Amino acid sequence: MEDTDSQSPPVEHDTAHASRIRTIDPSEAVTGVAIVLGILGGAIGVVSTLVLADASSVGSWIAYCLIAALAGGSAGIVVGGMFGAIFAVTRGITVPAHSDRQG
């Protein structure tokens, strides 16, 4: 039995002439910058605690460093998310919607 369904021929795109548009997904920009600045903030918190804290025992040093890492990491995540959002909005490109409906 023959297939009587009509099939459209495959569409060939000329990739040599097509210009590539680079888009930035805002969620990826926010997440990426927030992670980087969160790690950096946590490291800065630990280092500053080791330099500035006046702890009397090892347990105190560990507790202070843990609190400083959490505080610095949280601040880094917030600031990184803000910078990532600003970067994504200013550099991002909105892709226009394409409609395949025929009039």
C-alpha positions in Angstrom: 0.0 0.0 0.0 1.3 3.4 -0.9 1.7 6.3 1.5 -0.8 8.9 0.3 0.1 11.5 3.0 1.7 14.5 1.4 5.1 15.4 2.9 6.8 18.6 2.6 10.3 18.5 1.3 13.1 19.0 3.8 14.0 22.6 4.4 17.6 23.4 3.7 19.2 26.4 5.5 22.2 28.1 4.0 24.3 28.3 7.1 27.1 30.2 5.4 25.0 33.3 5.0 23.0 33.0 8.2 24.2 35.4 10.8 24.5 34.0 14.3 22.8 36.1 17.0 24.2 35.4 20.5 21.6 35.6 23.1 22.1 35.8 26.9 19.6 33.9 29.0 19.0 36.2 32.0 18.6 33.2 34.4 22.0 31.8 33.4 23.7 35.2 33.8 22.2 35.8 37.2 23.1 32.3 38.4 26.6 32.4 37.0 27.6 35.7 38.4 25.9 35.0 41.8 27.8 31.7 42.2 31.2 33.3 41.4 30.7 36.3 43.7 29.2 34.0 46.4 32.3 31.9 46.5 34.5 35.0 46.4 32.5 36.6 49.2 32.8 33.5 51.3 36.5 33.4 50.8 36.9 37.0 51.7 34.8 36.5 54.9 37.0 33.6 56.0 40.2 35.4 55.3 39.1 38.6 57.1 37.9 36.6 60.1 41.3 34.9 60.3 43.0 38.2 60.2 40.8 40.3 62.4 39.1 37.9 64.9 40.4 37.6 68.4 39.4 34.0 69.2 40.8 32.1 72.2 40.3 28.5 71.0 40.1 26.5 67.8 36.4 26.0 68.2 35.9 29.8 68.3 38.0 30.2 65.1 35.9 27.5 63.4 32.6 29.0 64.4 33.7 32.5 63.4 35.0 31.3 60.1 31.7 29.4 59.4 29.6 32.5 60.2 31.8 34.7 58.1 31.7 32.3 55.2 27.9 32.2 55.3 27.6 36.0 55.6 30.1 36.7 52.9 28.7 34.1 50.6 25.2 35.4 51.1 26.3 39.0 50.4 28.2 37.8 47.3 25.2 35.9 46.0 22.9 38.9 46.4 25.3 41.3 44.7 26.2 38.8 42.0 22.6 38.3 41.2 22.0 42.0 40.9 25.1 42.4 38.6 24.1 39.4 36.6 20.6 40.8 36.1 21.9 44.2 35.0 24.3 42.5 32.6 21.6 40.2 31.1 19.2 43.1 30.6 21.7 45.4 29.0 23.4 42.8 26.8 20.6 40.4 26.2 18.7 40.2 23.0 15.0 39.4 22.8 14.3 36.8 20.1 11.1 37.7 18.2 8.3 35.2 18.1 8.0 33.3 14.9 4.5 32.3 13.7 4.1 29.5 11.3 0.4 30.2 10.7 -0.7 31.0 7.2 -3.0 33.9 6.9 
